[in-house]
Amino acid sequence: MAKLAGLPYQTKSIVVELNLAETAKLEPNWIKVKLVFCRGVNPD
């Protein structure tokens, strides 16, 4: 995980694709979404 400059946190991100079509019969409607996860870390 990458550290945020000067802050006691770590972050990780991932890009995923989601299909927004409400049923399988509809035309696929894919969008890209970036998910960001962050957690505090012990500075010691």
N, C-alpha and C positions, 0 to 999 in steps of 0.2 A: 504494500500500500504506500501511496505517496503522502508525505507529510505536508501540511499547510504551513507556509513560512511564518515562523514566529508564534504559532499556536499549537497547543497540545492536542491535536486531532490528526486522525488519518482518514483519507478518503479513497474511494475506489468507484469507478464509473464503468458502465457497460451500455452499449447501444443495442436495442432490440427492435424487432419489427412486430407490430400488432395489426391484426386484421379487424377492422371496425364493422364489417358486414354483420348484420344481426342474425342471419341464418345462413346455412351452407348453400342454399339455392341462389342467394344474391351474389352479384359480382363482387369479387374480393376488393377491399379498400384498405391497402396496406399503408401504414405510416411508421416512421422511425421515431423512437422515443429513447431519450438518454436517461438512464437510472443512475442516481448518485447515492452512494452509501457513505456515511460518515460516523466515526466513533471517537470518543475521547481516549487519550492514552495517558499512562502514568509517565510524567517527565523524568522520573528517576531511573 
